Amino acid sequence: MRIRTALFRLPAILAVVFMVALTGGFPGLVAGANAELRTVTVSTYPLDPFVMTRDGVRTGFTADLMDEIAKRAGWNLTYKEIPDGSSQGLLDEVIAGRADAAACSISITAERLKAVDFSQPILSGGLQIL
């Protein structure tokens, strides 16, 4: 009997949680209607096909992914291009506090894990023999 009652109430509870989330009741989950956009600085460098500029528009696999994350999180992205074009240069910007995130082709190593947090890998590369 208790299980049946709980299952009967579950849709109503989920509907309330969803409505609270939509109105900004859970900070960070959904940007509120009157919320000010948070500016997030992303260090990057041009590297096809991850980050590139075509007709004055930043595009590429990683740039498009970052733009979609920003849209869903309610962020305003500012890209900061690193002139040396190295993964370590990108991470140095984050470590020094001059950027909030780094986005490009960055390999996760044990040494880098000691200094910064990484998302889950979005691409697996390497030498493969068939």
Buried (B, 14 or more C-beta within 10 A) or exposed (E): EEEEEEEEEEEEEEEEEEEEEEEBEEEEEBBEEEEEEBEBBBBBBBBEEBBBEEEEEBBBBBBEBBBEBBEEBBBEBEBBEBEEEEBBBBBBBBBEEEBBBBBBBBEEEEEBEEEBEEEEEEEEEEEEEE
